[in-house]
Amino acid sequence: METPITVVVLAAGLGTRMKSKRAKVLHRAGGQTLVEHVVDTALELTAAERVFVVVGHQADQVRQALDGRGAGFIEQIEQKGTGHALLVGREALAPLEGFLVVLYGDCPLISAATLRRLIDEQAASGAAATVITTLLDDPTGYGRMILDSERNVTAIVEQKAASPDQLAVREINSGMYCFRAELLWRHIGQIRPDNPAREYYLTDVVGLLHRAGHTVRAMRVDNAAEVLGINNRIELAGADRVLRDRKVRELMLEGVTIEKPETVTIDARVRIGPDTVIEAFAQILGGTRIGEGCRVGACSIVQDSDLAGGVEVLPFSMIGASRIEAGARIGPYARLRMGNHVEAGAHIGNFVELKKTHFGAGSKAMHLAYLGDAEIGRGVNVGAGTITCNYDGRKKHQTTVGDGVFIGSNNTLVAPVEIGEGGYTAAGSVITDKVPPGALALGRARQVNKEGWKKKGREG
């Protein structure tokens, strides 16, 4: 039987070096908060009921960021060190047998592959724990790994307590561990805050285990960036680049064409089908899902939207929180603000804006229109310059347009209003009343020509 895995993510600190009022783990890289990346990786290793997040600063916001993932939470009201973070969760964690993996909420680049290797090495070694290490050219500020000839850890020495010989060691402690849970809980209560910060350090458990006759193994990773935390905005930007490069590479290997991939921005949760083309400087954000054989034009932004197969988004268009069905065409320079449903084969053209509008299959609004809070039927033609007047200064009102309607150019549809199936509205009309099916509505003043007006005006 495989050994059960419990993962604890330490995410209680503020992170003063970020120079921010926001907790460090709530800063974003790759389209998600740092702690979301770490928890999502943890969920690749074990079931949600065995993933726990230690929260403290801005605990409610951290919980909100992780909502829906099923992880448990442990509150560390006072932050008294990494060892203390586990001690406050002892009641919830100690009954869980197997391996306990400790991660940090500010290390978004740690991969599931590296953590699986950590768990495998721990399982094969029979050691009490395995710690991830790496080599740094400049290890200043990090705890140094003191190892014997077989790479067993004899101690982890913090920078301030290290001797000159120990300071010369380049192999550092990442702070990420895989413990045999039973042995951890047997010894963690022996940690004492015998340090200038008066904190309970998890690193002290290594010495306790060693003195009790247990071994602790060191697992070195070559890519130091994967295991180091984010401490400032420069490192945050670096993590963002790495995460986005990973995402672009993943998508291209899955059959997505990305033109000038160094220019695009694609968030971690985005899903894109094969044979879709993403043009330069496009941004695909949030939880967007794009089907097969689509095209997203240059400099377009698609956020939290679903695009079915064969959808074309022309350059400089913006789509937010909308659903676009197969074969629809959007743009260029279109804006779909939120809550829209564009059915199959429909066309939304240049400088057309939609908001909370259901736009029927095969319908067209090719240019210069605003359709808000509207229900547009199938096979409708919306003329240039058409607007729905949906707001009366207090509340929004609905416009309903039946199938096969022809709306003339420069129409003003004053909601609430309904145009029946097959109806017509004349160019330049202001429509305020219901139009019966098949009727032609004219809502404009009769043209009057003043003969000789120019000459008379000059003589006057």
C-alpha positions as CSV (number, residue, x, y, z in Angstrom):
1,M,0.0,0.0,0.0
2,E,1.1,3.5,-0.7
3,T,1.9,5.7,2.3
4,P,-0.8,8.3,2.9
5,I,0.4,11.9,2.2
6,T,-0.6,15.0,4.2
7,V,0.5,18.4,3.0
8,V,0.7,21.5,5.2
9,V,1.2,24.9,3.5
10,L,2.6,27.6,5.8
11,A,0.9,30.9,4.7
12,A,0.4,32.9,7.9
13,G,3.1,35.6,7.5
14,L,2.8,39.2,6.3
15,G,6.1,39.4,4.3
16,T,7.4,42.8,5.3
17,R,10.0,42.9,2.6
18,M,7.3,43.1,0.0
19,K,6.6,46.7,1.2
20,S,2.9,46.0,1.0
21,K,-0.2,46.1,3.2
22,R,-1.3,42.9,1.5
23,A,-0.1,39.5,2.9
24,K,2.8,38.2,0.7
25,V,0.9,35.0,-0.3
26,L,-1.9,37.1,-1.7
27,H,0.3,38.7,-4.3
28,R,-0.2,37.4,-7.8
29,A,2.1,35.7,-10.4
30,G,1.0,33.8,-13.4
31,G,-2.6,34.9,-13.0
32,Q,-3.1,33.5,-9.4
33,T,-2.1,34.3,-5.9
34,L,1.2,32.7,-4.7
35,V,-0.7,30.5,-2.3
36,E,-3.1,29.2,-5.0
37,H,-0.2,27.9,-7.0
38,V,1.2,26.0,-4.0
39,V,-2.1,24.6,-3.0
40,D,-2.9,23.5,-6.5
41,T,0.4,21.7,-6.7
42,A,-0.3,20.0,-3.3
43,L,-3.7,18.8,-4.7
44,E,-1.8,16.9,-7.4
45,L,-0.1,14.9,-4.6
46,T,-3.0,14.0,-2.3
47,A,-6.8,14.4,-1.7
48,A,-8.1,17.8,-0.7
49,E,-9.1,16.6,2.8
50,R,-5.4,16.0,3.5
51,V,-4.2,19.5,2.4
52,F,-4.1,22.1,5.2
53,V,-3.1,25.8,5.0
54,V,-1.8,27.6,8.1
55,V,-3.3,31.1,8.0
56,G,-2.6,34.2,10.1
57,H,-2.3,37.7,8.5
58,Q,-5.4,38.4,6.4
59,A,-6.7,34.9,7.0
60,D,-10.1,35.6,5.6
61,Q,-8.7,36.8,2.3
62,V,-6.5,33.7,2.1
63,R,-9.5,31.5,2.7
64,Q,-11.4,33.4,0.0
65,A,-8.6,33.0,-2.5
66,L,-8.6,29.2,-1.9
67,D,-12.4,28.9,-1.9
68,G,-13.7,25.8,-3.6
69,R,-10.5,23.7,-3.4
70,G,-11.5,21.8,-0.3
71,A,-8.4,22.4,1.7
72,G,-8.6,22.7,5.5
73,F,-7.3,25.7,7.4
74,I,-5.3,26.1,10.6
75,E,-5.2,29.5,12.3
76,Q,-1.9,30.7,13.7
77,I,-3.0,33.9,15.5
78,E,0.5,34.7,16.8
79,Q,3.3,34.0,14.3
80,K,6.0,32.4,16.5
81,G,8.0,30.6,13.8
82,T,7.7,27.6,11.4
83,G,7.7,25.1,14.2
84,H,5.0,26.9,16.0
85,A,2.9,26.9,12.8
86,L,2.8,23.1,13.0
87,L,2.3,23.0,16.7
88,V,-0.9,25.0,16.5
89,G,-2.2,22.5,14.0
90,R,-1.2,19.4,16.0
91,E,-4.8,18.5,17.0
92,A,-5.9,18.3,13.4
93,L,-2.7,16.9,11.9
94,A,-1.3,14.4,14.4
95,P,-4.0,11.8,13.9
96,L,-3.1,11.6,10.2
97,E,-0.6,8.8,9.6
98,G,1.9,8.5,6.8
99,F,4.1,11.2,5.4
100,L,3.7,14.9,6.2
101,V,5.0,17.3,3.5
102,V,5.7,20.9,4.6
103,L,5.5,23.6,1.9
104,Y,5.5,27.4,1.9
105,G,2.8,29.6,0.5
106,D,5.3,32.0,-1.1
107,C,7.1,29.4,-3.2
108,P,4.9,29.2,-6.3
109,L,7.5,27.5,-8.6
110,I,7.8,24.2,-6.7
111,S,6.6,21.5,-9.1
112,A,4.6,18.4,-8.4
113,A,7.3,16.4,-10.1
114,T,9.9,17.6,-7.6
115,L,7.6,16.9,-4.7
116,R,6.9,13.4,-6.0
117,R,10.6,12.8,-6.1
118,L,10.9,14.1,-2.5
119,I,8.2,11.6,-1.4
120,D,9.7,8.7,-3.3
121,E,13.2,9.4,-1.9
122,Q,11.7,9.6,1.6
123,A,9.8,6.3,1.1
124,A,12.9,4.5,-0.2
125,S,15.3,5.8,2.4
126,G,13.6,4.7,5.6
127,A,14.8,8.1,7.1
128,A,12.8,10.1,9.6
129,A,12.6,13.0,7.1
130,T,14.0,14.3,3.8
131,V,14.6,18.0,3.2
132,I,14.9,19.7,-0.2
133,T,18.2,21.6,-0.6
134,T,19.9,23.5,-3.4
135,L,23.2,25.2,-4.2
136,L,23.5,29.0,-4.3
137,D,26.4,31.1,-5.4
138,D,25.5,33.5,-2.7
139,P,23.8,31.7,0.2
140,T,23.7,34.7,2.5
141,G,20.6,34.7,4.7
142,Y,19.8,31.0,4.3
143,G,20.3,28.1,6.7
144,R,23.3,26.0,5.8
145,M,23.1,22.2,5.4
146,I,25.7,20.3,7.5
147,L,25.9,16.9,5.9
148,D,28.0,13.7,6.5
149,S,29.7,11.7,3.8
150,E,26.4,9.9,2.9
151,R,24.4,13.1,2.6
152,N,22.7,12.6,5.9
153,V,21.8,15.8,7.6
154,T,23.5,16.3,11.0
155,A,22.3,19.9,11.4
156,I,20.8,23.0,9.8
157,V,22.7,26.1,10.9
158,E,21.1,29.5,10.6
159,Q,23.1,32.4,9.1
160,K,23.5,34.2,12.5
161,A,24.6,31.1,14.3
162,A,27.1,29.8,11.7
163,S,30.8,29.6,12.1
164,P,33.2,30.9,9.4
165,D,33.5,27.3,8.0
166,Q,29.8,26.8,8.0
167,L,29.2,30.1,6.3
168,A,31.3,28.8,3.4
169,V,28.8,26.0,2.8
170,R,26.8,26.8,-0.4
171,E,24.1,24.1,0.1
172,I,21.1,25.7,1.7
173,N,17.9,24.6,3.3
174,S,14.7,25.3,1.3
175,G,12.5,24.7,4.3
176,M,10.5,22.0,2.4
177,Y,10.4,18.6,4.1
178,C,8.8,15.2,4.0
179,F,8.5,13.8,7.5
180,R,7.4,10.5,8.8
181,A,4.5,12.0,10.7
182,E,4.7,9.7,13.7
183,L,8.4,10.7,14.4
184,L,7.7,14.4,13.7
185,W,4.9,14.6,16.3
186,R,7.0,12.5,18.8
187,H,9.8,15.1,18.8
188,I,8.3,18.5,17.7
189,G,7.2,19.3,21.2
190,Q,10.8,19.5,22.3
191,I,11.6,22.6,20.2
192,R,12.5,25.6,22.4
193,P,12.6,29.2,21.4
194,D,16.3,29.5,22.3
195,N,17.2,32.1,19.7
196,P,17.2,35.9,19.4
197,A,13.8,36.0,17.7
198,R,12.3,33.8,20.5
199,E,10.6,31.7,17.8
200,Y,10.1,27.9,17.4
201,Y,12.1,26.9,14.3
202,L,11.1,23.8,12.4
203,T,14.8,23.3,11.5
204,D,15.5,22.4,15.1
205,V,13.5,19.2,14.6
206,V,16.4,18.0,12.4
207,G,18.8,18.1,15.3
208,L,16.3,16.5,17.6
209,L,15.8,13.6,15.2
210,H,19.5,13.2,14.7
211,R,20.2,13.1,18.5
212,A,17.4,10.5,18.9
213,G,19.3,8.2,16.5
214,H,17.2,8.9,13.4
215,T,18.5,9.9,10.0
216,V,17.4,12.9,7.9
217,R,18.3,12.9,4.2
218,A,19.1,15.8,1.9
219,M,17.6,15.9,-1.6
220,R,19.3,18.5,-3.8
221,V,17.5,20.1,-6.7
222,D,19.5,21.7,-9.5
223,N,17.0,24.6,-10.2
224,A,17.3,26.8,-7.2
225,A,14.5,29.1,-8.4
226,E,12.0,26.3,-8.0
227,V,12.5,26.1,-4.2
228,L,13.2,29.7,-3.2
229,G,10.5,32.0,-1.8
230,I,9.3,35.4,-3.1
231,N,10.5,38.2,-0.9
232,N,10.2,41.4,-3.1
233,R,8.6,42.7,-6.2
234,I,11.6,41.9,-8.4
235,E,11.4,38.2,-7.4
236,L,7.6,38.3,-7.9
237,A,8.1,39.5,-11.5
238,G,10.7,36.8,-12.0
239,A,8.2,34.1,-10.8
240,D,5.5,35.5,-13.0
241,R,7.8,35.1,-16.1
242,V,8.7,31.5,-15.2
243,L,5.0,30.6,-14.6
244,R,3.9,32.1,-17.9
245,D,6.7,30.5,-19.8
246,R,5.7,27.2,-18.4
247,K,2.1,27.7,-19.4
248,V,3.0,28.7,-22.9
249,R,5.3,25.7,-23.3
250,E,2.6,23.4,-22.0
251,L,0.0,24.7,-24.5
252,M,2.3,24.6,-27.5
253,L,3.2,21.0,-26.7
254,E,-0.6,20.3,-26.6
255,G,-1.1,21.6,-30.1
256,V,-1.8,25.3,-29.7
257,T,0.0,27.7,-32.0
258,I,1.2,30.8,-30.2
259,E,2.8,33.5,-32.4
260,K,5.6,35.3,-30.7
261,P,5.1,33.5,-27.4
262,E,7.3,35.9,-25.5
263,T,4.7,38.6,-26.0
264,V,1.5,36.8,-24.8
265,T,0.0,36.6,-21.3
266,I,-1.8,33.4,-20.5
267,D,-2.9,32.6,-16.9
268,A,-2.4,29.3,-15.2
269,R,-6.0,28.1,-15.2
270,V,-6.6,28.8,-18.9
271,R,-7.4,25.8,-21.1
272,I,-7.0,25.9,-24.9
273,G,-7.8,23.3,-27.5
274,P,-5.5,22.1,-30.3
275,D,-5.2,23.9,-33.6
276,T,-6.1,27.2,-32.0
277,V,-3.9,30.2,-32.9
278,I,-3.0,32.9,-30.4
279,E,-1.6,36.0,-32.0
280,A,1.0,38.3,-30.6
281,F,0.3,40.3,-27.5
282,A,-3.0,38.6,-26.8
283,Q,-4.0,38.1,-23.1
284,I,-5.9,35.0,-22.1
285,L,-6.9,35.4,-18.4
286,G,-8.6,33.8,-15.4
287,G,-10.5,30.6,-16.0
288,T,-11.0,31.1,-19.8
289,R,-11.7,27.9,-21.8
290,I,-11.1,28.0,-25.6
291,G,-12.0,25.2,-27.9
292,E,-10.3,23.7,-30.9
293,G,-9.5,25.6,-34.1
294,C,-10.1,29.1,-32.8
295,R,-8.1,32.2,-33.4
296,V,-7.5,35.0,-30.9
297,G,-6.3,38.1,-32.7
298,A,-3.4,40.3,-31.8
299,C,-3.7,42.5,-28.7
300,S,-7.1,41.0,-27.8
301,I,-8.0,40.2,-24.1
302,V,-10.2,37.3,-23.2
303,Q,-11.0,36.9,-19.5
304,D,-13.1,34.3,-17.6
305,S,-14.9,33.3,-20.8
306,D,-15.8,30.1,-22.7
307,L,-15.2,30.0,-26.5
308,A,-16.4,27.0,-28.4
309,G,-14.6,25.5,-31.4
310,G,-14.0,27.6,-34.5
311,V,-14.5,31.0,-32.8
312,E,-12.6,33.9,-34.3
313,V,-11.7,36.9,-32.2
314,L,-10.2,39.6,-34.4
315,P,-7.5,42.0,-33.1
316,F,-7.9,44.5,-30.3
317,S,-11.1,42.9,-29.0
318,M,-12.1,42.5,-25.3
319,I,-14.2,39.6,-24.0
320,G,-15.1,39.3,-20.3
321,A,-17.2,36.7,-18.5
322,S,-19.0,35.7,-21.7
323,R,-19.9,32.5,-23.6
324,I,-19.2,32.4,-27.3
325,E,-20.6,29.4,-29.3
326,A,-19.1,27.6,-32.3
327,G,-18.1,29.6,-35.4
328,A,-19.0,33.0,-34.0
329,R,-16.9,36.0,-35.0
330,I,-16.0,38.8,-32.7
331,G,-14.3,42.1,-33.6
332,P,-12.0,43.7,-34.5
333,Y,-12.2,46.4,-31.7
334,A,-15.3,44.7,-30.1
335,R,-16.0,44.8,-26.4
336,L,-18.1,42.2,-24.7
337,R,-18.1,43.4,-21.1
338,M,-19.8,40.7,-19.0
339,G,-22.6,38.2,-18.9
340,N,-23.0,37.8,-22.7
341,H,-24.0,34.7,-24.6
342,V,-23.3,34.8,-28.3
343,E,-24.7,31.9,-30.2
344,A,-23.3,29.9,-33.1
345,G,-22.3,31.7,-36.3
346,A,-23.2,35.2,-35.0
347,H,-21.0,38.2,-35.9
348,I,-20.1,41.0,-33.5
349,G,-18.2,43.6,-35.5
350,N,-16.0,46.6,-35.0
351,F,-16.8,49.0,-32.2
352,V,-19.8,47.0,-31.0
353,E,-20.3,46.7,-27.2
354,L,-22.4,44.0,-25.5
355,K,-23.3,43.8,-21.8
356,K,-25.6,41.1,-20.4
357,T,-26.9,40.3,-23.9
358,H,-28.0,37.1,-25.4
359,F,-27.2,37.3,-29.1
360,G,-28.9,34.7,-31.3
361,A,-27.4,32.3,-33.8
362,G,-26.5,33.8,-37.2
363,S,-27.4,37.4,-36.0
364,K,-25.1,40.3,-37.0
365,A,-24.2,43.6,-35.4
366,M,-21.3,44.6,-37.6
367,H,-20.3,48.0,-36.4
368,L,-20.9,50.9,-34.0
369,A,-23.6,49.6,-31.7
370,Y,-24.3,49.2,-28.0
371,L,-26.5,46.3,-26.9
372,G,-27.1,46.1,-23.1
373,D,-29.5,44.0,-21.2
374,A,-30.9,42.7,-24.4
375,E,-32.4,39.4,-25.8
376,I,-31.6,39.3,-29.5
377,G,-33.2,36.5,-31.6
378,R,-31.8,34.4,-34.4
379,G,-31.0,35.8,-37.8
380,V,-31.3,39.5,-36.7
381,N,-29.5,42.3,-38.5
382,V,-28.6,45.2,-36.2
383,G,-27.8,48.4,-38.1
384,A,-24.8,50.6,-37.5
385,G,-25.3,53.1,-34.7
386,T,-28.0,51.2,-32.9
387,I,-28.2,51.5,-29.1
388,T,-30.4,50.1,-26.4
389,C,-31.3,52.7,-23.9
390,N,-31.4,50.3,-21.0
391,Y,-30.8,52.6,-18.0
392,D,-33.4,55.2,-16.8
393,G,-31.1,56.6,-14.1
394,R,-32.4,54.2,-11.4
395,K,-32.6,50.7,-12.8
396,K,-31.9,48.7,-16.0
397,H,-34.6,47.6,-18.4
398,Q,-34.8,44.8,-21.0
399,T,-34.9,45.0,-24.8
400,T,-36.3,42.0,-26.6
401,V,-35.8,41.5,-30.4
402,G,-37.5,38.5,-32.1
403,D,-36.1,36.2,-34.7
404,G,-35.5,37.6,-38.2
405,V,-35.8,41.2,-37.2
406,F,-34.1,44.0,-39.3
407,I,-33.1,47.0,-37.2
408,G,-32.2,50.0,-39.3
409,S,-29.1,52.1,-38.8
410,N,-29.0,54.7,-36.0
411,N,-31.9,53.2,-34.1
412,T,-32.5,54.1,-30.5
413,L,-34.4,51.3,-28.7
414,V,-35.8,52.7,-25.5
415,A,-36.2,49.9,-23.0
416,P,-38.3,48.3,-21.9
417,V,-39.3,47.5,-25.5
418,E,-40.0,44.5,-27.7
419,I,-39.7,44.1,-31.4
420,G,-41.8,41.1,-32.7
421,E,-40.5,38.3,-34.9
422,G,-39.8,39.4,-38.5
423,G,-40.3,43.1,-37.7
424,Y,-38.5,46.1,-39.2
425,T,-37.5,49.4,-37.9
426,A,-36.6,52.3,-40.2
427,A,-33.2,54.0,-40.1
428,G,-32.9,56.8,-37.7
429,S,-35.9,55.7,-35.6
430,V,-36.5,56.1,-31.8
431,I,-38.5,53.0,-30.8
432,T,-40.4,53.4,-27.6
433,D,-43.4,51.1,-28.1
434,K,-43.8,47.4,-28.9
435,V,-43.5,46.6,-32.6
436,P,-45.9,43.8,-33.7
437,P,-44.5,40.8,-35.6
438,G,-43.8,41.6,-39.3
439,A,-44.6,45.3,-38.8
440,L,-42.5,48.2,-40.0
441,A,-41.9,50.8,-37.2
442,L,-40.9,54.4,-38.0
443,G,-40.1,56.6,-35.1
444,R,-38.7,59.8,-36.6
445,A,-40.0,63.2,-37.5
446,R,-41.3,63.7,-41.1
447,Q,-38.7,65.4,-43.4
448,V,-39.5,69.0,-44.3
449,N,-37.6,70.8,-47.1
450,K,-37.4,74.6,-46.9
451,E,-37.0,75.7,-50.6
452,G,-34.7,78.7,-51.0
453,W,-33.7,78.7,-47.4
454,K,-30.0,79.3,-48.0
455,K,-30.6,82.3,-50.2
456,K,-33.1,83.8,-47.8
457,G,-30.8,83.3,-44.9
458,R,-28.0,85.2,-46.6
459,E,-30.3,88.1,-47.6
460,G,-31.6,88.4,-44.1
